[in-house]
Amino acid sequence: MENNNLNVLDEVNKGATMGMDAIDYVVSKVGDVEFKKVLDLEYNKYKDISRRVNNLYANYSSKEPHETSPMNKMMTWYGVQMKTMTDQSNSKLSELLMQGTNMGIIEGRRLLNQNKNLAPNVEQILNEFVTMQEDSVETLKKYL
């Protein structure tokens, strides 16, 4: 069971750090002050989840939780640059963020369905992460 808890915490942290990276890559392209505030709020939600994972992780390992690999970071950055070369509208930026968030929701739901014996605190943070991402999609839809 501990191994499953550790794997889930790693996946949640990778998702949270990827969300922060994506927002970092996009926010500099945002001209709309209100949309920028929304993205700052979303960034802080991911940061809070990552902080909480780091606090829980010590219960299961003496190592640090996994984050996104440098290669994934580079590919995300490159993808954002290419897809926003000719269109940096709120709609396009929101669409890109929603695509990544939807992948996180799918992975989170899969983890919930395939790991029935998680420690309650690990299951709770996973549930909160998925719910946060679902709420984020609803927020981002307003900017399409």
Secondary structure, DSSP 8 states (H G I E B T S, - for coil): -HHHHHHHHHHHHHHHHHHHHHHHHHHTT---HHHHHHHHHHHHHHHHHHHHHHHHHTTT-SS------HHHHHHHHHHHHHHTSS---HHHHHHHHHHHHHHHHHHHHHHHHH-TT--HHHHHHHHHHHHHHHHHHHHHHTT-
